[in-house]
Amino acid sequence: MGQISPERDPVQDRNSVVSAEAASTPEIAVRGRIPSGPAEKYDSSQDLLRWMSEQFDRFGDIYKASIYGASVYVTREPEHAEHVLRGNWQNYTKGQTIKRVALLLGNGLMTSEGEFWRSQRRMIQPAFHRAAIEALCTTITDANVTLLKKWEQAARRGDSINVTRGVSGMVLEVVLRSIFGDDYLTVAQHYNILFEENARNLEFAQAFRSLEKIIFGLATQRRGRKKKEADILGMLLEARDQKTGKAMADRQLVNEIKTLIVAGHETTTSTLCWSWYLLSQNPAVEENLSIELNSMPANQVSKLDELPKFRYARQIIDEAMRLYPPGWLMTRKARKDDRLGKYFVPAGTEIYIPPYFIQRNPNLWEEPERFNPDRFTPGRSTDRHPMAMIPFSAGPRNCIGEVFARVEMQIHIMTCARRLRLRSNETKSPELDVGVNLRSKHDLVMIPELTASAG
């Protein structure tokens, strides 16, 4: 999506007054300090991730800045993240970045607030219970087997493959089949825009929103058939508000389906692409994964209760998300005055919580820039702060689809890495596309090679 339009925020001026008067005004001194930070405002033409990194180098783990016209505290302290996302989460609404998401998704689960959000979350949650995810394991496996066959054919021909497009198409198929079930073929061709169009700007948002009529139409048809469907759309059509007993309004149903499509596609695709890139750069890790996957029976359809046995595959995914969290930045806005440790937070202040920097914080992680899945070996994380790793957010507003995404990613890695290794000829690290999600600026093109187990 495009940049957020700058807005004048009176909290900017209020904070300036607080900073200037803190030494001489007893009341403000009691309230707490204001973090130091850059005098210059963030220029929207700059790379925000790089700019934030420079300020952490200058000012430490928390600093105050002017970003997109708002007064912002940027923090990579896990204690601050825990306070905002868990301890005092009800004092914080979604922040600036959600405006970009709302243009695309409307008032869905990702953007809604208060009691309305609670009601929607309760109605959607059953679609992500264990039994529902277990029922989708075959769908996930089948889509990956289809992709694997294409990649194996390319390996035998000596051709390169576009990993980004291949993974994106596979994930989109899984998401759409999970949501629309037997109606998948009716909707699939219309949603190809998600992997055919790389830009996430206003034009993309308008094109994506034009697809709402497909969801409206399917919902109307299903109500007319009066037949219960086991897919996610079917579950949402049957869902009722706990207090009122009412079904979800059509407009809200569409918003929630759009949210599930985009969130389910973008985050999983990004993590899997980064996983393949990191594996290609670390042969020892790749070999350890191969050893683990050799114990997996050939042509096995992955079962949910089997996945925990393959710990190293899970550790690779965790480490990829640590280094390249899809949701690299979370923003919240204080409803009332608050405190972050020794710092005073005036009402209206934006709090930027970037998992990218928390998960690379040298105070929390040894050799934080190094790809090392062993750091997630059971027992090694017992002393780690619980908020040192938050790729799916945390607290009541953590990602509702986290378990589904983890299952999907692990099945992909297990299915494909057992029979293929992907090689990259690139000598430079991929350029980062810093939007709502953290992606590679260019498609990842790699050379597939058959492993010994592929025959």
Residue pairs with C-beta under 8 A, 6 or more apart in sequence:
1 100
1 101
1 103
1 104
1 200
1 201
1 202
1 204
1 205
1 435
1 436
2 100
2 201
2 202
3 44
3 68
4 68
4 96
4 97
4 99
4 100
5 68
6 44
6 68
6 69
7 68
7 69
7 70
8 69
9 69
9 70
9 71
9 348
9 350
10 348
11 70
11 71
11 346
11 347
11 348
11 349
12 66
12 69
12 70
12 71
14 71
14 346
14 348
15 34
15 64
15 71
15 346
15 349
18 28
18 34
18 344
18 346
19 34
21 28
22 28
22 29
22 33
22 34
23 29
28 344
31 337
31 339
31 344
32 339
32 342
32 343
32 344
33 342
33 343
33 344
34 64
34 343
34 344
35 59
35 62
35 63
35 64
35 73
35 343
36 59
36 63
36 64
37 55
37 59
37 63
37 64
37 65
37 74
38 55
38 58
38 59
38 63
38 65
41 65
41 66
41 67
42 48
42 51
42 65
42 66
42 67
42 68
44 68
47 434
48 67
48 329
48 434
49 328
49 354
49 356
49 432
49 434
52 74
52 352
52 354
52 357
53 357
55 63
55 65
55 74
56 63
56 74
56 76
56 357
61 75
61 76
61 77
61 361
61 363
62 73
62 74
62 75
62 76
62 77
62 80
62 340
62 343
63 73
63 74
64 71
64 72
64 73
64 74
65 72
65 74
66 72
67 74
67 96
67 350
67 352
68 96
70 96
70 350
71 346
71 348
71 349
71 350
72 349
72 350
72 351
72 352
73 340
73 343
73 345
73 349
73 350
73 351
73 352
74 352
74 354
75 81
75 340
75 351
75 352
75 353
76 354
76 357
76 358
76 361
77 340
77 341
77 358
78 358
78 361
78 364
78 385
78 386
78 387
78 388
79 341
79 385
79 387
80 340
80 341
80 351
80 353
81 353
81 358
81 387
81 390
81 394
82 386
82 387
82 394
83 340
84 92
84 332
84 340
84 351
84 353
85 330
85 332
85 353
85 387
85 390
85 393
85 394
85 395
85 397
86 387
86 394
86 395
86 396
88 338
89 395
89 396
89 397
91 334
91 335
91 336
91 338
92 332
92 333
92 334
92 335
92 351
93 113
93 332
93 333
93 335
94 111
94 113
94 331
94 332
94 333
95 330
95 331
95 332
95 333
95 350
95 351
95 352
96 331
96 333
96 350
97 329
97 330
97 331
97 436
98 110
98 111
98 331
100 436
101 110
101 111
101 436
102 111
103 202
103 205
104 204
104 205
104 208
104 209
104 258
104 262
105 111
105 255
105 258
105 259
105 262
106 251
106 254
106 255
106 258
107 116
107 252
107 255
108 120
108 252
108 255
108 256
108 258
108 259
109 117
109 120
109 121
109 124
109 256
109 259
109 400
110 259
110 263
111 259
112 120
119 241
119 242
119 243
120 248
120 252
120 256
121 400
122 241
122 242
123 236
123 239
123 240
123 241
123 248
124 236
124 239
124 256
124 400
125 400
126 132
126 235
126 239
127 232
127 235
127 236
128 400
128 401
128 403
128 404
130 304
130 403
132 235
133 304
133 403
133 404
133 407
134 303
134 304
135 230
136 174
136 178
136 404
137 301
137 302
137 303
137 304
137 407
137 411
138 301
139 174
139 177
139 178
140 174
140 302
140 407
140 408
140 411
140 412
141 301
141 302
141 411
141 415
143 170
143 173
143 174
143 177
144 170
144 411
144 412
144 415
144 416
145 415
146 170
147 166
147 167
147 169
147 170
147 416
148 415
148 416
148 419
148 420
150 161
150 166
151 161
151 166
151 416
151 420
151 448
152 419
152 420
152 448
152 450
152 454
154 160
154 161
154 448
155 420
155 448
155 449
155 450
155 454
156 450
160 445
160 446
160 447
160 448
161 422
161 445
161 446
161 447
161 448
162 443
162 444
162 445
163 273
163 276
163 422
163 443
163 444
163 445
163 446
164 195
164 269
164 273
164 440
164 443
164 444
164 445
165 195
165 443
167 269
167 272
167 273
167 276
167 412
168 194
168 195
168 265
168 269
169 195
170 412
171 264
171 265
171 268
171 269
171 272
171 408
172 191
172 192
172 194
172 195
172 265
173 184
173 188
174 264
174 408
175 260
175 261
175 264
175 265
176 184
176 187
176 188
176 191
176 261
177 184
177 231
178 231
178 232
178 264
178 404
179 231
179 232
179 233
179 257
179 260
179 261
180 186
180 187
180 218
180 231
180 232
180 233
181 229
181 230
181 231
181 233
181 234
182 229
182 231
183 218
183 233
186 214
186 218
187 214
187 218
190 211
190 214
191 211
191 261
193 204
193 207
193 208
193 211
194 208
194 261
194 262
194 265
194 266
195 265
195 269
197 204
197 207
198 443
200 435
200 436
200 437
208 258
208 262
209 258
212 254
212 258
215 233
215 253
215 254
215 257
215 258
216 250
216 254
218 233
219 233
219 237
219 250
219 253
219 254
222 229
222 233
222 234
222 237
223 237
228 234
228 238
229 237
232 257
232 260
233 257
236 248
236 253
236 256
236 257
237 247
237 248
237 253
238 247
239 247
239 248
240 246
240 247
241 247
241 248
248 256
260 401
263 399
263 401
264 401
264 404
264 405
266 326
266 436
266 437
266 439
267 326
267 327
267 399
267 405
267 437
268 326
268 405
268 408
268 409
270 324
270 326
270 437
270 438
270 439
271 317
271 320
271 321
271 324
271 326
271 391
271 405
271 409
272 409
272 412
272 413
273 439
273 440
273 444
274 320
274 323
274 324
274 440
275 316
275 317
275 320
275 409
275 413
276 422
276 444
276 446
277 424
277 430
277 440
277 444
278 285
278 316
278 319
278 320
278 323
278 371
279 285
279 286
279 289
279 316
279 417
279 421
279 422
280 286
280 421
280 422
280 423
280 424
280 446
281 371
281 424
282 371
285 316
285 371
285 373
286 417
286 421
288 312
288 373
289 312
289 313
289 316
289 413
289 417
290 417
290 418
290 421
290 451
292 310
292 311
292 312
292 313
293 310
293 313
293 414
293 417
293 418
293 453
294 418
294 453
296 310
296 414
296 418
298 453
300 306
302 410
302 411
302 414
302 415
304 407
307 314
307 407
307 410
307 411
307 414
308 314
310 410
310 414
311 377
311 378
312 373
313 410
313 413
313 414
313 417
314 376
314 406
314 410
315 373
315 374
315 375
315 376
315 377
316 373
316 413
317 406
317 409
317 410
317 413
318 373
318 376
318 389
319 371
319 372
319 373
319 375
319 376
320 371
321 389
321 391
322 359
322 360
322 365
322 389
322 391
323 359
323 360
323 369
323 371
324 356
324 438
325 355
325 356
325 359
325 390
325 391
325 438
326 391
326 437
326 438
326 439
327 355
327 391
327 392
327 393
327 399
327 436
327 437
327 438
328 354
328 355
328 356
328 434
328 437
328 438
329 352
329 353
329 354
329 355
329 356
330 352
330 353
330 354
330 355
330 393
331 350
331 351
331 352
331 353
332 350
332 351
332 353
333 348
333 349
333 350
333 351
334 345
334 346
334 347
334 348
334 349
334 350
334 351
335 347
336 347
337 344
337 345
337 346
337 347
338 345
338 347
339 345
340 351
345 351
353 390
355 390
355 391
356 438
358 364
358 387
358 388
358 390
359 365
359 368
359 388
359 389
359 390
359 391
360 368
360 369
361 368
361 388
362 368
364 384
364 385
364 388
365 375
365 388
366 375
374 380
375 381
381 389
386 394
387 394
392 398
392 399
392 402
392 405
393 399
399 405
418 451
418 453
419 450
419 451
419 453
419 454
420 448
420 449
420 450
420 451
420 454
421 448
421 449
421 451
422 446
422 447
422 448
422 449
423 446
423 447
423 448
423 449
424 444
424 446
424 447
425 447
430 440
430 441
430 442
430 444
431 440
431 441
431 442
432 438
432 439
432 440
432 441
433 439
433 440
433 441
